[in-house]
Amino acid sequence: MRVLITGVAGFLGSHLADRFIGAGHEVVGMDNFVTGSPDNIAHLTGNGRFAFFEHNVTNFIYVEGALDGVLHFASPASPRDYLELPIQTLKVGSLGTHKALGIAKAKGARFLLASTSEVYGDPLVHPQPEGYWGNVNPVGPRGVYDEAKRFAEAMTMAYHRFHGLDTRIVRIFNTYGPRMRVRDGRVVSNFVVQALKGEPLTVYGDGSQTRSFTYVDDLVDGIVRLFERGTSEPVNLGNPNEFTVRQLADLVLKLTGSRSRVVREPLPQDDPKVRQPDIARARQALGWEPKVQLEQGLETTIAHFRRKLA
Ligand SMILES: NC(=O)c1ccc[n+]([C@@H]2O[C@H](COP(=O)([O-])OP(=O)(O)OC[C@H]3O[C@@H](n4cnc5c(N)ncnc54)[C@H](O)[C@@H]3O)[C@@H](O)[C@H]2O)c1
């Protein structure tokens, strides 16, 4: 099999490339490094099953030869990134998704969209099943990401219904693991980096807001299952074990042995108060559920950040 992965130099795209190459497939990777890094794919240089093109996928995508799949992962993904890159985020979610769908159609390839739990916004239904349409503020600061992904889902379904394209939509919940950036602004990397540097851990609000954290290997396993034998309906992939942000801070302090303090800052606008996936569909359609415990996944992630900060 030969697949195109957009956003291949990012956290998730690079792990996905490793998984496909490890399974004996060929990967064509594309990235413009707006938030990704060449370091994430450096180990693939010279691998005969990997080809890389530096390209902004908001523009027309051309790939020579046959493709069996297109996995569209290009997009700023952390709140810090998409608030700094609002127009690029809207463009890659809309125009970039259109271009990625276009090449999938031209090649007769299966298409998989990396969507997000953010399509549920600040949810009024808890936990969130795929049938919930969400509670999103289109004109709030986070609207640039949430609405781009909602548009991307709508575009994917239009290609499926109108052009008969074989499509998949994965709604990814907070995922963590090695290759996260030191400054990506997501809660796990924030806490681990602050703890390792001996800086105070910043908790927004009173820390009672909940998040679910999926380890990257579990997520990639679910994505491959969805790609290979899934459905065109959106599928949540995430960990249903919910933790408060405060609990995460305490666990990070314990595992790093850090003596950092925890400090509170005001909640950002439209910050979701609860977030927990309903994964009944993933269980039933893919036989998938996360296996890695938070403590276990954090150990590997902490080791990664220790190397980066050394
Ligand atoms: N990590 C998570 O917890 C999470 C949760 C929900 C959804 N997602 C989705 O998964 C995907 C990957 O996220 P990630 O965590 O790996 O983020 P990331 O920032 O590490 O990776 C995104 C990659 O896309 C590239 N990119 C962005 N715009 C581009 C463009 N116009 N052309 C070419 N390349 C471009 C970036 O340079 C980067 O390498 C994103 O679509 C994101 O929305 C991630």
PDBQT file of the ligand as one rigid body, heavy atoms in Angstrom, charges set to zero:
ROOT
HETATM    1  N1  LIG A 401      -2.570  15.947  19.223  1.00  0.00    +0.000 N 
HETATM    2  C1  LIG A 401      -3.840  15.952  19.582  1.00  0.00    +0.000 C 
HETATM    3  O1  LIG A 401      -4.157  15.740  20.751  1.00  0.00    +0.000 OA
HETATM    4  C2  LIG A 401      -4.915  16.182  18.555  1.00  0.00    +0.000 A 
HETATM    5  C3  LIG A 401      -6.258  16.210  19.005  1.00  0.00    +0.000 A 
HETATM    6  C4  LIG A 401      -7.252  16.423  18.072  1.00  0.00    +0.000 A 
HETATM    7  C5  LIG A 401      -6.950  16.539  16.730  1.00  0.00    +0.000 A 
HETATM    8  N2  LIG A 401      -5.664  16.508  16.323  1.00  0.00    +0.000 N 
HETATM    9  C6  LIG A 401      -5.405  16.683  14.876  1.00  0.00    +0.000 C 
HETATM   10  O2  LIG A 401      -4.356  15.832  14.433  1.00  0.00    +0.000 OA
HETATM   11  C7  LIG A 401      -3.573  16.500  13.467  1.00  0.00    +0.000 C 
HETATM   12  C8  LIG A 401      -2.106  16.493  13.871  1.00  0.00    +0.000 C 
HETATM   13  O3  LIG A 401      -1.955  17.141  15.133  1.00  0.00    +0.000 OA
HETATM   14  P1  LIG A 401      -0.566  17.152  15.899  1.00  0.00    +0.000 P 
HETATM   15  O4  LIG A 401      -0.842  17.097  17.333  1.00  0.00    +0.000 OA
HETATM   16  O5  LIG A 401       0.334  16.145  15.293  1.00  0.00    +0.000 OA
HETATM   17  O6  LIG A 401      -0.075  18.630  15.556  1.00  0.00    +0.000 OA
HETATM   18  P2  LIG A 401       1.335  19.136  15.017  1.00  0.00    +0.000 P 
HETATM   19  O7  LIG A 401       1.295  20.623  15.034  1.00  0.00    +0.000 OA
HETATM   20  O8  LIG A 401       2.434  18.448  15.739  1.00  0.00    +0.000 OA
HETATM   21  O9  LIG A 401       1.331  18.600  13.519  1.00  0.00    +0.000 OA
HETATM   22  C9  LIG A 401       0.645  19.237  12.475  1.00  0.00    +0.000 C 
HETATM   23  C10 LIG A 401       1.548  19.234  11.257  1.00  0.00    +0.000 C 
HETATM   24  O10 LIG A 401       0.857  19.842  10.163  1.00  0.00    +0.000 OA
HETATM   25  C11 LIG A 401       1.764  20.690   9.484  1.00  0.00    +0.000 C 
HETATM   26  N3  LIG A 401       0.991  21.700   8.749  1.00  0.00    +0.000 N 
HETATM   27  C12 LIG A 401       0.131  22.628   9.252  1.00  0.00    +0.000 A 
HETATM   28  N4  LIG A 401      -0.389  23.370   8.264  1.00  0.00    +0.000 NA
HETATM   29  C13 LIG A 401       0.128  22.886   7.112  1.00  0.00    +0.000 A 
HETATM   30  C14 LIG A 401      -0.033  23.226   5.749  1.00  0.00    +0.000 A 
HETATM   31  N5  LIG A 401      -0.832  24.232   5.352  1.00  0.00    +0.000 N 
HETATM   32  N6  LIG A 401       0.646  22.510   4.803  1.00  0.00    +0.000 NA
HETATM   33  C15 LIG A 401       1.464  21.489   5.179  1.00  0.00    +0.000 A 
HETATM   34  N7  LIG A 401       1.657  21.122   6.451  1.00  0.00    +0.000 NA
HETATM   35  C16 LIG A 401       0.999  21.822   7.407  1.00  0.00    +0.000 A 
HETATM   36  C17 LIG A 401       2.629  21.278  10.588  1.00  0.00    +0.000 C 
HETATM   37  O11 LIG A 401       3.849  21.818  10.138  1.00  0.00    +0.000 OA
HETATM   38  C18 LIG A 401       2.821  20.057  11.486  1.00  0.00    +0.000 C 
HETATM   39  O12 LIG A 401       3.955  19.311  11.115  1.00  0.00    +0.000 OA
HETATM   40  C19 LIG A 401      -4.150  17.908  13.299  1.00  0.00    +0.000 C 
HETATM   41  O13 LIG A 401      -5.003  17.933  12.174  1.00  0.00    +0.000 OA
HETATM   42  C20 LIG A 401      -4.948  18.097  14.572  1.00  0.00    +0.000 C 
HETATM   43  O14 LIG A 401      -6.019  18.971  14.383  1.00  0.00    +0.000 OA
HETATM   44  C21 LIG A 401      -4.626  16.344  17.210  1.00  0.00    +0.000 A 
ENDROOT
TORSDOF 0
